[in-house]
Amino acid sequence: MTLRASGEANALRHPKFVLYWLAIGCASFAVQIMSVSVGWQIYDITRDPLYLGYVGLAQFMPPLLLVLVTGLAADRFNRRFIMAGCLALEALCALGLLLFTLSDPGGVAPVFGILVVLGVARAFLNPASDALAPNLVPRKAIAHAISLTAMIWQVANIAGPVAGGLLYGISGEAAYGTALALVTAAAVLVLSIGRVPQPNHAGAETTLGTLFAGFSFIRKERIVLGAISLDLFAVLLGGAVALLPVYARDILEVGPWGLGLLRAAPGVGAVAMALYLARFGIKDRAGVILFVFVAAFGFFTMVFGLSTFVPLSIAALVLMGAFDMVSVYIRETLLQLWTPDEVRGRVNAVNRVFIGASNELGEFRAGVVAAWIGAVAAVTLGGAGTMAVAYFWSRWFPELRTARRLDGRG
């Protein structure tokens, strides 16, 4: 896996992939702007961290409830059209948040309604998007395409929250208006890709076996199952993103612009780690490296939770992002290179539910625990829980612990 490739192995030499890649960048940037803006806006209105947990829950439930449908749709129907339609729906959600901000909001119920619709759009978008990328390049360029897609996503994770904090500091209208323009541009770029060769399974019979094919594939591959579930529970317990508005306002006292910096810090670490992995990769003892870095992610989550010194807090978040990137790198490499195209949508739908559970459901967990025992205790105990998960998974999945290569074959 490398960011530097030549000939057909260079994904950027394939125009359809370039359009896709730019669309992913615009859409990811828009989501980050909306995410940081919604978090600040809701906490500013309610001053209750429990509502920040509800933000994650509202976005997680649609992918969970629709997982069997969204993955099958990505395998049966035109993935490009699914992407374009979902991006159009996301544009309507950005417009709804803009109109809410322009009104005189007496409560936050409309925001949660919009977030549920946004969750539905992303539930269909993500499996189709993940499954479409390998259709846009030759097989020899798939690894390069994965690297580039991960990179643009992480760049959006860095710049998006900073831009969101700055824009929301100007006005909510500026933040949501920018997100609307970006997601609209993403939809136009996807439509510009043109026809994409894709296996046609639209007329195939739908059975319980076809619906659950993604789960069946992951269950049979113990190393894949271990890597995905480790990431799920590690981030579920150790995720502190939902509580960053609390830290920005009440603990570190850095305001909306500071919230953007805090949100961007994990992305800085993730990009730095992605660059290292793209250059050097993981050549041996992948399983041991994975568990060590997940435990380190938990440790620095605890450091962030206890810190009241802004530079230390930002440094801890940078290291959390860097260590989490190792898990992302291993999981995505296994999934995209091992999964047959005929079930790629369903496998990616399941993977996205796991990611959503670790992120959005993790936000809900953090918000509920913070409302119960306070934000500092919630983050610190979550980091300790992540370290415990790393230990127990190393015992329960010896195949993953002893894996030397990413493909688990030696």
Buried (B, 14 or more C-beta within 10 A) or exposed (E): BBBEBEEBBBBBBBEBBBBBBBBBBBBBBBBBBBBBBBBBBBBBBBEBBBBBBBBBBBBBBBBBBBBBBBBBBBBBBBBBEBBBBBBBBBBBBBBBBBEBBEEEBEEBEBBBBBBBBBBBBBBBBBBBBBBBBBBBBBEEBBBBBBBBBBBBBBBBBBBBBBBBBBBBBEEBBBBBBBBBBBBBBBBBBBBBBEEBEBEEBEEEEEEEEBBBBBBBBBEEBBBBBBBBBBBBBBBBBBBBBBBBBBBBBEBBEBEBEBBBBBBBBBBBBBBBBBBBBBEEBBEEBBBBBBBBBBBBBBBBBBBBBBBEEBEEBBBBBBBBBBBBBBBBBBBBBBBBBBBEEEBBBBBBBBBBBBBBBBBBBBBBBBBBBBBEEBBBBBBBBBBBBBBBBBEEBBEEBEBBBBBBEBEBEE
